[in-house]
């Protein structure tokens, strides 16, 4: 799958720079079409508050109404418009407003990633031993050129694509479960 940038506006990036909206978008991508009431089961906010966040995501083009879902016409169903959100970080670094929006979104993403890890740590005692043994986290400090870092990112992207195909093949596999994968590479400050 091509990963062409689909995010170009600072205002749209600011829409993602909110932890609740990041979580809602992730839930819609993971679980498919949902209503604010369904999403409130996963997010500790009232459906009315979630509706506001969903409308904000829709205005930025990240989600859209999912017609034909459910049986109650009063319910408003939402779905993600893209499997992923991608942007050109260099494009955003050239303008102060875009750079500030990107920085705010990265901070929200970092907090979301830390929250996911904390949730895993807190629940590890309740997981089957094979899931705990299979999980991993790793970090290394590497000495690379910008071109080498870009090549590393390309290799990780290719590896991710391979495992995304495996994930799709596991759709009906009872022994498969949703796992979270995160890779980062950046010049240390």
N, C-alpha and C positions, 0 to 999 in steps of 0.2 A: 504494500500500500504506500502510495506517495505521501509524503508529509510536507506538502506545500503550505506555506504560511496562510492561515485563515484569520489572523488577528493583526490588524494594522492601525487601529485607533486607540489613543490613550484612554478615551472615555470607556471603551469596551474593556480594556485591561483593568481600569478602576472598578468596573462592575465585578470582576473576578477577585479583586483585592479585599474581599470580605469573607471571613471564614465560613459563615453560614451558606453563602452562595457557592463557594467552592465545594462544600459538602453536598449541597443539593445537586449540583451538576454531576458530581461523582456518583451519587446515588442513582440519578436518572440514567447515566451511562451503564452502571452495573446492573440495575434491576429493570430497566425499560420504563415505559410510560407509567406515571404515578400521579395521584392528586396530592394537594397540599395536606389533606388529612392522612393519606398513606405515608407521606414523607415525615409527618410529625411523629410517627412511631420510631423513627431513627434519629430525629433532630429534636433537641429539647427546646422547642419554641412552639407557640400556638399556630394553628393553621392559618390564621389571618396574617400573622407576621410572615409566615413562609410564603403566602400568596404575594405579598409585596416583593419579596426577594425573587420569586419566580417571574413576576412581571418585569423586574429589572433585568434578569438574565434573558428574557424573551426580547426585550427592547434592544439588547446588545447582540442578538442573533445566536446566542448559545443554545437556546431551547425554543420550542414552538408548541402550540397546542396540538395534542394528539387526537384528531377527530376519530369518531367511531369507537372510542373506548368506553367501557362501562355501560350501564343501563339507565342511569339517572342523568338526564340532560342538564341538570343543574350543576353537576360535578364538572370541574375543569381539569382535564387530563393534560399532562405535559410530557414531552420527550426531548432528548438531546438532539441537536441538529448535526453534530459531528462526533465521531468516536474519540477524537483527540483535539486538543487546542495547541496549535503551533504558531510560532512567530519567529521573526528574524531578530535576535537580540541586538545585532549591530544596527539594524534599522531603528530600533527604539533608543539606542545609545546616542544617536545623532541629534536628538532634540531634547531640551531640558524637560518639557512637559511629559513626553513619552518615557524618558528615563526615570522620572519620578514615579510615574504610574507603574512601570516595570518593577522598580525597587519595592513599591508597596505590595505588588502582587507576589513578588518573590518572598517577601517577609510573611505574607499570609500562607503561602505554600509551605514555607519552612515550619511554621507553627502547625499546619495540618499534618505534615509528615511526622513531626515530633509527637503529636497527639496519637497518630496511628501506632507509632512504636510504643508509646506508653500504654495504649490499650492492649497491645500484644503482650507486653511484659506483665501487665496485670492479669491477663487471662491465661498465660502460659501454663499455670498449674492445673487448669481445667482441660487442657488439650491432650489428645492422645499422644503418647510418647513419640510415635513415629513422626508426628507433625512438628514437635519440638526439636527432634533430632534433625529433621530435614531443613528447618529454617536456618537462615544465615544472615549475618551482617559482617561487612568487611570494610576496611579502609586502608589506604596506602598513600604515602606521599611519594610521588613520582617526579623526576626531573625531566620535563618534556619541552619541546618547542611548541609554538602555537599550531603548526602543521601536524605535529605528532598528537597533540591533544585532540585536534579535529579528527584525525584518523582513528584514535581510540573511541571517540564518540560515534563515528560511523560503524565501527565494529560492534559496539554495544547495541546500536540501533538494529543492525542485521541480526544479531543474536536474539534481540527482543522480538523481531518479526518472526523468526523461526519458532519461538515459544508461543507467540500469539496464535500461530497456526495449530500448534499442539493443543492449546487451550480451546480453540474452536472444535477440534476433533473430540475433546472431552465433554462436550455438551451433555451427553446422556450418561456419562460415566459416574456411577454412584460413589466411587472411591476418590473422585476428584473434588476439590473445593476451591473457592476463590482465595487466591494468595495475592499479596501486595508486593510489587517489585519496584524498586527505586534505584536509579544509578545517577550519580552526579560527578562531574569533573569540572574543575575551575581552578584558575591561578589563585594560590593562597595570597591573601592580602599581606 
